Amino acid sequence: MANEQNETMNKINAFRDARNWRPAHNEKDLALSISLEAAELLEIYQWKSAEEGNQDYEHLKEEIADVLIYSYMLADNLGMDIDEIIAEKLVKNAKKYPEPIKD
């Protein structure tokens, strides 16, 4: 998985660098961009049922990708490994939200 993550990050950075966008991609602005793109994702469902929103599949893919791209870029800027921070968070979540006891 780490190789796939590195390959994806390399593609994102190559796209950014080819356009000389690196100066604008500081941590604050990337965090803001994540929030803005997440709002665009929410807008797909505004005033609709989940089923109606789900029908806009291509638009959903685009907005999810935007959120993930900015998230990857922020983590990369901060020297974080995506797989590692997700694994750590899942451990914390498992402690906070234990599995229900089965009868």
N, C-alpha and C positions, 0 to 999 in steps of 0.2 A: 504493500500500500504506500509506503514511503516513496518509492520510485514514481508511482503515479502522481502523488502529491507534488514531488519535485518537478515532474514533467509539466503538470498543470501550472505551477508557479512560474516556471521558466517561460511558458507561453504567455501568461499574463504580463510578466515583466517585459518580455520582448515587445508585446503590443504597446505597452505604456512607453517604453524607451524609444520606440520608433517614432512616437509622436511628441517626444520631449515633455511628457506630462509628469515626470518624477517630481519636479519642484512643487507641484500642487498636491501631491499625494502624501501629505504629512498625516500624522496620527489623528489630529483633531478633525481634519477635513474628511478623512476616510471614515471616521466614526459618524460624522454628520451624514455622509453619503449612504452609509448602511441604513440609517434611520429613514432617509428620504426614499430609498429604494424599497424598504419594507413598507412604507406608506403607499407606494405605488402598487405593491403586491396586495395590500388590503383593499385598495380602491377597486380591484377586480371584483371583489365580493360585496362592495357597498350596495345596499338596497336590493340585494339578490339573495336567494337561498344558496346554500353550499353547492347544490347540484347545478344551479344556473351558472355560478362562478366557475365551477370545474369544467364547464363546457368551453371556456376560453383557454384551452390547453396550451396553445402556442404562446399566448401572452403570459400565462403563468410560468412557463419555462423561462421566458426572457427575464421576468422580474426576479425569479428565484436565482437565476444565474447572476444577475446584477448584485443581489445581496451577498451571494457567495464570493464573487470576485472581489468585492470591496472587503469582505471579511478575511479572505486569504491575504489580501494586500496588507491589511492592518496587522495581522498576525506576523507576516513576513517582516514588516518594518520593525516590529518589537522583538524579533528573533525567536518567535514562538513556533513550535512544531504543532501543526493542526491535530495530528493523530494523538499526540501526547496530551494536549490540553483537553481534548474530548474524552480521552480515557480517564484522566484525572477527575473531570466533572461527573462522569458516569459513576465513579466510585463514591463521590460525595453525594450524588443523587440517590444512590442505593442505600446509603446510611440514613439520609433524610426521609426517604420514602421506601421503607422496607416492603418486600413482597407480602401480600396478605397471607395470614396463616390459613392453610387448607385443612378442612375437617376430614 
